[in-house]
Amino acid sequence: MQESPILSSPILPIYDKICEVNMSEVTTPTYRRILLKLSGEALRAPGSKDNISPEIVFRIAKEIAEAQKQGNLQIAIVVGGGNIWRGAKASVRGMDRPTADYVGMLATVMNALSICSAIQEAGVNCHVQSAIEMKNVAEPYNRNCAREQLRAGQIVVFAAGTGNPFFSTDSAAALRACEINADVVMKATSVDGVYTADPKTDPSAVRFDTISYEECINRELKVMDQTAFTLCKDNNKPIIVFDMHEPGNITRALLGERIGTIVGN
């Protein structure tokens, strides 16, 4: 399944040990129910030939579990599949687009299972719900069941995107956030916020601390694809874009520390 492009910067070094999160300035989490969007590429170590690097998955899972334990949060996750497969690229090379997207959905299931297992190892109950039924490895997606699991303090990983071709995992994240009544969509990526231009190619690019939906549209900034962006805007779901490669940042963001860029009204 296709993931929408986002302004990118060089990937920072990833360390096995998580930096301690200084919570002196964060007494109460800003958001209680959170939809965390993870890039599939984030599960692969820079320069590695692995599709999924276990040490990276464990580091991410530990940060998510730590935030859930500290903040008593309700955390749902959508993970992309770009580390394994990109349907849009395969379709350009001649594959039938719906078929290519279904292959991408299966890739997200593999990533979701990896994340779920690591979160469980970190001491937090976790479930995978798949939009494509595969009962031997994942629960079928069920909105009410997911909400009950979140209320019980369990983490839910939504896999297989929306279950339909032509929709990105960004769109799946926005859709699931609306369905479960999440307070916010947090997009963990390889850049520390939203910039006026791609900071990798334009050294004069300036990062926004906050930006409106309208300005993102007018500037054609690649926060999410248009379908995802419209869903968030229409349902008043703020989007926080932050760098997940800085150790401890996932925990900090989930617990409400002010990092990255906030997109809202």
Helices and strands as residue ranges (DSSP letters): E 33-38, G 40-43, H 54-71, E 74-79, H 87-92, H 97-121, E 126-130, E 139-140, H 143-151, E 155-159, H 169-179, E 184-189, E 194-195, E 207-208, E 210-212, H 213-219, H 226-234, E 239-243, H 249-255, E 261-264
